[in-house]
């Protein structure tokens, strides 16, 4: 923030007269020479300060860069802010994309390696043979008590679900193209 006395004053000749201005405040004064233009600008500045004090507005202004060039130059300066915004946005998008896509790619690669199942080949058939041998080995058999408990559990489950299966029987036979047979459920 700058006080009004710290703002730049631009002085330039125009059509045989001198124009003094404070571009940040849009204050302009025209005189026959530099001294008269500055004097008129000071009067306008004083009037502005009196109005600001009457409205209880502090004497502080943002120092906004201004261009002493043509309107085209000012347009280039204004559009450079747009380009700067676009560049910053592009950088943010690139960083966020990299932050999301790199870990996602690594995760996908790890998942594909973990879930890769090979069927066929020497290693596959060797593993199948080993598992068959292990399953057929009498030393891996369950004790008789566990076998009986599992059979009893299965019988209980079958009895509990039998009425539902009997109701679904005609649906299955219809799907197979067989003649539906209605069985009475056992209770």
CNS distance restraints for C-alpha pairs under 8 A (distance, minus, plus):
assign (resid   1 and name CA) (resid  60 and name CA) 5.77 0.50 0.50
assign (resid   1 and name CA) (resid  61 and name CA) 5.29 0.50 0.50
assign (resid   1 and name CA) (resid  62 and name CA) 4.73 0.50 0.50
assign (resid   1 and name CA) (resid  63 and name CA) 6.36 0.50 0.50
assign (resid   2 and name CA) (resid   6 and name CA) 5.93 0.50 0.50
assign (resid   2 and name CA) (resid   7 and name CA) 6.93 0.50 0.50
assign (resid   2 and name CA) (resid  60 and name CA) 5.34 0.50 0.50
assign (resid   2 and name CA) (resid  61 and name CA) 5.17 0.50 0.50
assign (resid   2 and name CA) (resid  62 and name CA) 6.13 0.50 0.50
assign (resid   2 and name CA) (resid  63 and name CA) 6.35 0.50 0.50
assign (resid   3 and name CA) (resid   7 and name CA) 7.07 0.50 0.50
assign (resid   3 and name CA) (resid  59 and name CA) 5.66 0.50 0.50
assign (resid   3 and name CA) (resid  60 and name CA) 4.70 0.50 0.50
assign (resid   3 and name CA) (resid  61 and name CA) 6.07 0.50 0.50
assign (resid   4 and name CA) (resid  59 and name CA) 6.44 0.50 0.50
assign (resid   4 and name CA) (resid  60 and name CA) 6.66 0.50 0.50
assign (resid   4 and name CA) (resid  61 and name CA) 6.83 0.50 0.50
assign (resid   7 and name CA) (resid  22 and name CA) 7.05 0.50 0.50
assign (resid   7 and name CA) (resid  24 and name CA) 7.58 0.50 0.50
assign (resid   7 and name CA) (resid  63 and name CA) 7.14 0.50 0.50
assign (resid   8 and name CA) (resid  22 and name CA) 6.16 0.50 0.50
assign (resid   8 and name CA) (resid  23 and name CA) 7.84 0.50 0.50
assign (resid   9 and name CA) (resid  20 and name CA) 6.74 0.50 0.50
assign (resid   9 and name CA) (resid  21 and name CA) 5.60 0.50 0.50
assign (resid   9 and name CA) (resid  22 and name CA) 4.87 0.50 0.50
assign (resid   9 and name CA) (resid  23 and name CA) 7.51 0.50 0.50
assign (resid  10 and name CA) (resid  19 and name CA) 7.97 0.50 0.50
assign (resid  10 and name CA) (resid  20 and name CA) 5.61 0.50 0.50
assign (resid  10 and name CA) (resid  21 and name CA) 5.18 0.50 0.50
assign (resid  10 and name CA) (resid  22 and name CA) 6.23 0.50 0.50
assign (resid  10 and name CA) (resid  23 and name CA) 7.45 0.50 0.50
assign (resid  11 and name CA) (resid  18 and name CA) 6.96 0.50 0.50
assign (resid  11 and name CA) (resid  19 and name CA) 5.70 0.50 0.50
assign (resid  11 and name CA) (resid  20 and name CA) 4.45 0.50 0.50
assign (resid  11 and name CA) (resid  21 and name CA) 6.55 0.50 0.50
assign (resid  11 and name CA) (resid  34 and name CA) 7.47 0.50 0.50
assign (resid  12 and name CA) (resid  18 and name CA) 5.75 0.50 0.50
assign (resid  12 and name CA) (resid  19 and name CA) 5.46 0.50 0.50
assign (resid  12 and name CA) (resid  20 and name CA) 6.68 0.50 0.50
assign (resid  13 and name CA) (resid  17 and name CA) 5.66 0.50 0.50
assign (resid  13 and name CA) (resid  18 and name CA) 4.31 0.50 0.50
assign (resid  13 and name CA) (resid  19 and name CA) 6.04 0.50 0.50
assign (resid  14 and name CA) (resid  18 and name CA) 5.78 0.50 0.50
assign (resid  14 and name CA) (resid  19 and name CA) 6.62 0.50 0.50
assign (resid  16 and name CA) (resid  32 and name CA) 7.70 0.50 0.50
assign (resid  17 and name CA) (resid  30 and name CA) 6.77 0.50 0.50
assign (resid  17 and name CA) (resid  31 and name CA) 5.95 0.50 0.50
assign (resid  17 and name CA) (resid  32 and name CA) 5.02 0.50 0.50
assign (resid  17 and name CA) (resid  33 and name CA) 6.49 0.50 0.50
assign (resid  18 and name CA) (resid  30 and name CA) 5.67 0.50 0.50
assign (resid  18 and name CA) (resid  31 and name CA) 5.39 0.50 0.50
assign (resid  18 and name CA) (resid  32 and name CA) 6.03 0.50 0.50
assign (resid  18 and name CA) (resid  33 and name CA) 5.55 0.50 0.50
assign (resid  18 and name CA) (resid  34 and name CA) 5.94 0.50 0.50
assign (resid  18 and name CA) (resid  37 and name CA) 6.28 0.50 0.50
assign (resid  19 and name CA) (resid  28 and name CA) 6.86 0.50 0.50
assign (resid  19 and name CA) (resid  29 and name CA) 5.70 0.50 0.50
assign (resid  19 and name CA) (resid  30 and name CA) 4.48 0.50 0.50
assign (resid  19 and name CA) (resid  31 and name CA) 6.52 0.50 0.50
assign (resid  19 and name CA) (resid  34 and name CA) 7.77 0.50 0.50
assign (resid  19 and name CA) (resid  37 and name CA) 6.12 0.50 0.50
assign (resid  20 and name CA) (resid  28 and name CA) 5.83 0.50 0.50
assign (resid  20 and name CA) (resid  29 and name CA) 5.34 0.50 0.50
assign (resid  20 and name CA) (resid  30 and name CA) 6.37 0.50 0.50
assign (resid  20 and name CA) (resid  34 and name CA) 7.54 0.50 0.50
assign (resid  20 and name CA) (resid  37 and name CA) 5.54 0.50 0.50
assign (resid  20 and name CA) (resid  38 and name CA) 6.00 0.50 0.50
assign (resid  20 and name CA) (resid  41 and name CA) 6.57 0.50 0.50
assign (resid  21 and name CA) (resid  26 and name CA) 7.19 0.50 0.50
assign (resid  21 and name CA) (resid  27 and name CA) 5.42 0.50 0.50
assign (resid  21 and name CA) (resid  28 and name CA) 4.21 0.50 0.50
assign (resid  21 and name CA) (resid  29 and name CA) 6.23 0.50 0.50
assign (resid  21 and name CA) (resid  41 and name CA) 6.93 0.50 0.50
assign (resid  22 and name CA) (resid  26 and name CA) 5.98 0.50 0.50
assign (resid  22 and name CA) (resid  27 and name CA) 5.26 0.50 0.50
assign (resid  22 and name CA) (resid  28 and name CA) 6.60 0.50 0.50
assign (resid  23 and name CA) (resid  27 and name CA) 6.52 0.50 0.50
assign (resid  23 and name CA) (resid  28 and name CA) 7.89 0.50 0.50
assign (resid  23 and name CA) (resid  66 and name CA) 6.90 0.50 0.50
assign (resid  24 and name CA) (resid  63 and name CA) 7.22 0.50 0.50
assign (resid  24 and name CA) (resid  64 and name CA) 6.34 0.50 0.50
assign (resid  24 and name CA) (resid  65 and name CA) 7.93 0.50 0.50
assign (resid  24 and name CA) (resid  66 and name CA) 7.13 0.50 0.50
assign (resid  27 and name CA) (resid  41 and name CA) 7.21 0.50 0.50
assign (resid  27 and name CA) (resid  44 and name CA) 7.25 0.50 0.50
assign (resid  27 and name CA) (resid  45 and name CA) 7.53 0.50 0.50
assign (resid  28 and name CA) (resid  41 and name CA) 6.46 0.50 0.50
assign (resid  29 and name CA) (resid  37 and name CA) 5.60 0.50 0.50
assign (resid  29 and name CA) (resid  38 and name CA) 7.39 0.50 0.50
assign (resid  29 and name CA) (resid  40 and name CA) 5.74 0.50 0.50
assign (resid  29 and name CA) (resid  41 and name CA) 5.12 0.50 0.50
assign (resid  29 and name CA) (resid  44 and name CA) 7.92 0.50 0.50
assign (resid  30 and name CA) (resid  36 and name CA) 7.85 0.50 0.50
assign (resid  30 and name CA) (resid  37 and name CA) 5.09 0.50 0.50
assign (resid  30 and name CA) (resid  40 and name CA) 7.38 0.50 0.50
assign (resid  31 and name CA) (resid  35 and name CA) 7.82 0.50 0.50
assign (resid  31 and name CA) (resid  36 and name CA) 5.04 0.50 0.50
assign (resid  31 and name CA) (resid  37 and name CA) 4.11 0.50 0.50
assign (resid  31 and name CA) (resid  38 and name CA) 7.90 0.50 0.50
assign (resid  31 and name CA) (resid  40 and name CA) 7.43 0.50 0.50
assign (resid  32 and name CA) (resid  36 and name CA) 6.38 0.50 0.50
assign (resid  32 and name CA) (resid  37 and name CA) 7.01 0.50 0.50
assign (resid  33 and name CA) (resid  37 and name CA) 6.24 0.50 0.50
assign (resid  34 and name CA) (resid  38 and name CA) 6.07 0.50 0.50
assign (resid  35 and name CA) (resid  39 and name CA) 6.12 0.50 0.50
assign (resid  36 and name CA) (resid  40 and name CA) 6.18 0.50 0.50
assign (resid  37 and name CA) (resid  41 and name CA) 6.15 0.50 0.50
assign (resid  38 and name CA) (resid  42 and name CA) 6.09 0.50 0.50
assign (resid  39 and name CA) (resid  43 and name CA) 6.39 0.50 0.50
assign (resid  40 and name CA) (resid  44 and name CA) 6.35 0.50 0.50
assign (resid  41 and name CA) (resid  45 and name CA) 6.05 0.50 0.50
assign (resid  42 and name CA) (resid  46 and name CA) 6.03 0.50 0.50
assign (resid  43 and name CA) (resid  47 and name CA) 6.20 0.50 0.50
assign (resid  44 and name CA) (resid  48 and name CA) 6.16 0.50 0.50
assign (resid  45 and name CA) (resid  49 and name CA) 6.22 0.50 0.50
assign (resid  46 and name CA) (resid  50 and name CA) 6.22 0.50 0.50
assign (resid  47 and name CA) (resid  51 and name CA) 6.25 0.50 0.50
assign (resid  48 and name CA) (resid  52 and name CA) 6.16 0.50 0.50
assign (resid  49 and name CA) (resid  53 and name CA) 6.13 0.50 0.50
assign (resid  49 and name CA) (resid  59 and name CA) 7.27 0.50 0.50
assign (resid  50 and name CA) (resid  54 and name CA) 6.11 0.50 0.50
assign (resid  51 and name CA) (resid  55 and name CA) 6.20 0.50 0.50
assign (resid  52 and name CA) (resid  56 and name CA) 6.00 0.50 0.50
assign (resid  52 and name CA) (resid  57 and name CA) 5.01 0.50 0.50
assign (resid  52 and name CA) (resid  58 and name CA) 7.05 0.50 0.50
assign (resid  52 and name CA) (resid  59 and name CA) 7.36 0.50 0.50
assign (resid  53 and name CA) (resid  57 and name CA) 5.82 0.50 0.50
assign (resid  53 and name CA) (resid  58 and name CA) 7.18 0.50 0.50
assign (resid  66 and name CA) (resid  74 and name CA) 7.90 0.50 0.50
assign (resid  67 and name CA) (resid  73 and name CA) 7.20 0.50 0.50
assign (resid  67 and name CA) (resid  74 and name CA) 5.92 0.50 0.50
assign (resid  69 and name CA) (resid  73 and name CA) 5.65 0.50 0.50
assign (resid  69 and name CA) (resid  74 and name CA) 6.88 0.50 0.50
assign (resid  70 and name CA) (resid  74 and name CA) 6.55 0.50 0.50
assign (resid  71 and name CA) (resid  75 and name CA) 6.16 0.50 0.50
assign (resid  72 and name CA) (resid  76 and name CA) 6.33 0.50 0.50
assign (resid  73 and name CA) (resid  77 and name CA) 6.34 0.50 0.50
assign (resid  74 and name CA) (resid  78 and name CA) 6.19 0.50 0.50
assign (resid  75 and name CA) (resid  79 and name CA) 6.07 0.50 0.50
assign (resid  76 and name CA) (resid  80 and name CA) 6.09 0.50 0.50
assign (resid  77 and name CA) (resid  81 and name CA) 7.03 0.50 0.50
assign (resid  78 and name CA) (resid  82 and name CA) 7.15 0.50 0.50
assign (resid  79 and name CA) (resid  83 and name CA) 6.40 0.50 0.50
assign (resid  80 and name CA) (resid  84 and name CA) 6.08 0.50 0.50
assign (resid  81 and name CA) (resid  85 and name CA) 6.18 0.50 0.50
assign (resid  82 and name CA) (resid  86 and name CA) 6.17 0.50 0.50
assign (resid  83 and name CA) (resid  87 and name CA) 6.08 0.50 0.50
assign (resid  84 and name CA) (resid  88 and name CA) 6.21 0.50 0.50
assign (resid  85 and name CA) (resid  89 and name CA) 6.08 0.50 0.50
assign (resid  86 and name CA) (resid  90 and name CA) 6.10 0.50 0.50
assign (resid  87 and name CA) (resid  91 and name CA) 6.24 0.50 0.50
assign (resid  88 and name CA) (resid  92 and name CA) 6.25 0.50 0.50
assign (resid  89 and name CA) (resid  93 and name CA) 6.16 0.50 0.50
assign (resid  90 and name CA) (resid  94 and name CA) 6.10 0.50 0.50
assign (resid  91 and name CA) (resid  95 and name CA) 6.17 0.50 0.50
assign (resid  92 and name CA) (resid  96 and name CA) 6.10 0.50 0.50
assign (resid  93 and name CA) (resid  97 and name CA) 5.96 0.50 0.50
assign (resid  94 and name CA) (resid  98 and name CA) 6.11 0.50 0.50
assign (resid  95 and name CA) (resid  99 and name CA) 6.04 0.50 0.50
assign (resid  96 and name CA) (resid 100 and name CA) 6.19 0.50 0.50
assign (resid  97 and name CA) (resid 101 and name CA) 5.76 0.50 0.50
assign (resid  98 and name CA) (resid 102 and name CA) 5.66 0.50 0.50
assign (resid  99 and name CA) (resid 103 and name CA) 6.95 0.50 0.50
assign (resid 100 and name CA) (resid 104 and name CA) 6.24 0.50 0.50
assign (resid 101 and name CA) (resid 105 and name CA) 5.97 0.50 0.50
assign (resid 102 and name CA) (resid 106 and name CA) 6.28 0.50 0.50
assign (resid 103 and name CA) (resid 107 and name CA) 5.99 0.50 0.50
assign (resid 104 and name CA) (resid 108 and name CA) 6.06 0.50 0.50
assign (resid 105 and name CA) (resid 109 and name CA) 6.14 0.50 0.50
assign (resid 106 and name CA) (resid 110 and name CA) 6.24 0.50 0.50
assign (resid 107 and name CA) (resid 111 and name CA) 6.12 0.50 0.50
assign (resid 108 and name CA) (resid 112 and name CA) 6.09 0.50 0.50
assign (resid 109 and name CA) (resid 113 and name CA) 6.23 0.50 0.50
assign (resid 110 and name CA) (resid 114 and name CA) 6.11 0.50 0.50
assign (resid 111 and name CA) (resid 115 and name CA) 6.00 0.50 0.50
assign (resid 112 and name CA) (resid 116 and name CA) 5.80 0.50 0.50
assign (resid 118 and name CA) (resid 124 and name CA) 7.00 0.50 0.50
assign (resid 119 and name CA) (resid 124 and name CA) 6.13 0.50 0.50
assign (resid 120 and name CA) (resid 124 and name CA) 5.46 0.50 0.50
assign (resid 120 and name CA) (resid 125 and name CA) 6.58 0.50 0.50
assign (resid 121 and name CA) (resid 125 and name CA) 6.54 0.50 0.50
assign (resid 122 and name CA) (resid 126 and name CA) 6.10 0.50 0.50
assign (resid 123 and name CA) (resid 127 and name CA) 6.25 0.50 0.50
assign (resid 124 and name CA) (resid 128 and name CA) 6.30 0.50 0.50
assign (resid 125 and name CA) (resid 129 and name CA) 6.17 0.50 0.50
assign (resid 126 and name CA) (resid 130 and name CA) 6.28 0.50 0.50
assign (resid 127 and name CA) (resid 131 and name CA) 6.17 0.50 0.50
assign (resid 128 and name CA) (resid 132 and name CA) 6.16 0.50 0.50
assign (resid 129 and name CA) (resid 133 and name CA) 6.12 0.50 0.50
assign (resid 130 and name CA) (resid 134 and name CA) 6.12 0.50 0.50
assign (resid 131 and name CA) (resid 135 and name CA) 6.05 0.50 0.50
assign (resid 132 and name CA) (resid 136 and name CA) 6.08 0.50 0.50
assign (resid 133 and name CA) (resid 137 and name CA) 6.06 0.50 0.50
assign (resid 134 and name CA) (resid 140 and name CA) 7.11 0.50 0.50
assign (resid 135 and name CA) (resid 140 and name CA) 6.82 0.50 0.50
assign (resid 136 and name CA) (resid 140 and name CA) 7.76 0.50 0.50
assign (resid 137 and name CA) (resid 141 and name CA) 7.24 0.50 0.50
assign (resid 142 and name CA) (resid 146 and name CA) 6.40 0.50 0.50
assign (resid 142 and name CA) (resid 147 and name CA) 6.43 0.50 0.50
assign (resid 143 and name CA) (resid 147 and name CA) 6.50 0.50 0.50
assign (resid 144 and name CA) (resid 148 and name CA) 6.26 0.50 0.50
assign (resid 145 and name CA) (resid 149 and name CA) 6.20 0.50 0.50
assign (resid 146 and name CA) (resid 150 and name CA) 6.17 0.50 0.50
assign (resid 147 and name CA) (resid 151 and name CA) 6.22 0.50 0.50
assign (resid 148 and name CA) (resid 152 and name CA) 6.11 0.50 0.50
assign (resid 149 and name CA) (resid 153 and name CA) 6.18 0.50 0.50
assign (resid 150 and name CA) (resid 154 and name CA) 6.15 0.50 0.50
assign (resid 151 and name CA) (resid 155 and name CA) 6.16 0.50 0.50
assign (resid 152 and name CA) (resid 156 and name CA) 6.25 0.50 0.50
assign (resid 153 and name CA) (resid 157 and name CA) 6.26 0.50 0.50
assign (resid 154 and name CA) (resid 158 and name CA) 6.09 0.50 0.50
assign (resid 155 and name CA) (resid 159 and name CA) 6.14 0.50 0.50
assign (resid 156 and name CA) (resid 160 and name CA) 6.16 0.50 0.50
assign (resid 157 and name CA) (resid 161 and name CA) 6.21 0.50 0.50
assign (resid 158 and name CA) (resid 162 and name CA) 5.72 0.50 0.50
assign (resid 159 and name CA) (resid 163 and name CA) 7.96 0.50 0.50
assign (resid 161 and name CA) (resid 165 and name CA) 6.36 0.50 0.50
assign (resid 162 and name CA) (resid 166 and name CA) 6.10 0.50 0.50
assign (resid 162 and name CA) (resid 185 and name CA) 7.17 0.50 0.50
assign (resid 162 and name CA) (resid 186 and name CA) 7.62 0.50 0.50
assign (resid 163 and name CA) (resid 167 and name CA) 6.40 0.50 0.50
assign (resid 163 and name CA) (resid 185 and name CA) 5.30 0.50 0.50
assign (resid 163 and name CA) (resid 186 and name CA) 7.08 0.50 0.50
assign (resid 163 and name CA) (resid 187 and name CA) 7.96 0.50 0.50
assign (resid 164 and name CA) (resid 168 and name CA) 6.36 0.50 0.50
assign (resid 165 and name CA) (resid 169 and name CA) 6.11 0.50 0.50
assign (resid 166 and name CA) (resid 170 and name CA) 7.92 0.50 0.50
assign (resid 166 and name CA) (resid 182 and name CA) 7.85 0.50 0.50
assign (resid 166 and name CA) (resid 183 and name CA) 6.41 0.50 0.50
assign (resid 166 and name CA) (resid 184 and name CA) 7.37 0.50 0.50
assign (resid 166 and name CA) (resid 185 and name CA) 6.10 0.50 0.50
assign (resid 168 and name CA) (resid 172 and name CA) 6.54 0.50 0.50
assign (resid 169 and name CA) (resid 173 and name CA) 6.27 0.50 0.50
assign (resid 169 and name CA) (resid 180 and name CA) 7.77 0.50 0.50
assign (resid 169 and name CA) (resid 181 and name CA) 7.74 0.50 0.50
assign (resid 169 and name CA) (resid 182 and name CA) 7.60 0.50 0.50
assign (resid 170 and name CA) (resid 174 and name CA) 6.00 0.50 0.50
assign (resid 170 and name CA) (resid 180 and name CA) 4.98 0.50 0.50
assign (resid 170 and name CA) (resid 181 and name CA) 6.36 0.50 0.50
assign (resid 170 and name CA) (resid 182 and name CA) 6.72 0.50 0.50
assign (resid 171 and name CA) (resid 175 and name CA) 6.30 0.50 0.50
assign (resid 171 and name CA) (resid 180 and name CA) 7.90 0.50 0.50
assign (resid 172 and name CA) (resid 176 and name CA) 6.33 0.50 0.50
assign (resid 173 and name CA) (resid 177 and name CA) 6.11 0.50 0.50
assign (resid 173 and name CA) (resid 178 and name CA) 4.99 0.50 0.50
assign (resid 173 and name CA) (resid 179 and name CA) 6.56 0.50 0.50
assign (resid 173 and name CA) (resid 180 and name CA) 5.63 0.50 0.50
assign (resid 173 and name CA) (resid 181 and name CA) 7.95 0.50 0.50
assign (resid 174 and name CA) (resid 178 and name CA) 5.80 0.50 0.50
assign (resid 174 and name CA) (resid 179 and name CA) 6.92 0.50 0.50
assign (resid 174 and name CA) (resid 180 and name CA) 6.38 0.50 0.50
